Amino acid sequence: MDFALTEEQKMIQDTARSFAEKEIAPHVEEDEKNHFWRKEIFLKMAELGFFGFSIDEKY
């Protein structure tokens, strides 16, 4: 069985890593301390399509 990531999966992985490093990491300590996540982070994640990965494109 081949468990290697496809090119599309690698692209998603790279995008998620880059997003986390640039948008989440700089604020994570403060946000965790305050039990708070910034709304703009969720909006940017939605723009990138992070909330619909398991839904077929035809829907």
N, C-alpha and C positions, 0 to 999 in steps of 0.2 A: 504494500500500500504506500502510495506517495503522499507524504505529509508536507511537501514543499509548498510554499505560498505561490499563488499565481501572480502574474505581473500586476493585475488589478488589486489583489490583496496587499501586495508590497506598496503600491501607490497609496492605498488607504492607510496603511501602517505609517508610512512616511508623513502623510498629511496630519494624522492624529498626533504623532510624536512632535512634529514641528508646532502644531497648535498648542499642545500642552506646554512645551518649553517657552513659547512666546506669550501666551495668553493666561495660562493657569499658574505656572510655577512662580512668577513674580508676586502673586497675591495669596498663595496657598496658606502660608503660615497665619497671616492675618485673618483670612476667611475661615479657616478651621478654628482659630481661637474664638472668633465671634459667632461660630455656628451659622455662617452666612455664605451663600454663593451669589456671585454677581449676575444679575439678569442679563447683562450684555454678553457674558460668556455663553449662556444658553442660546441666546439669539444668534451668535456667531456659529455655534455648533450646529444649529438648525440650518443656517445658510450653507454650511458645508455638507449637509445631508447626513449627519451623524445619527439622527434619530429614526431613520427609515431604512437602514441597511438590510433588515430581514424581510422587507415588504417588496414583492415583485413590482418592477417598474410599470407594468400595465395597470396597476391600481393607483 
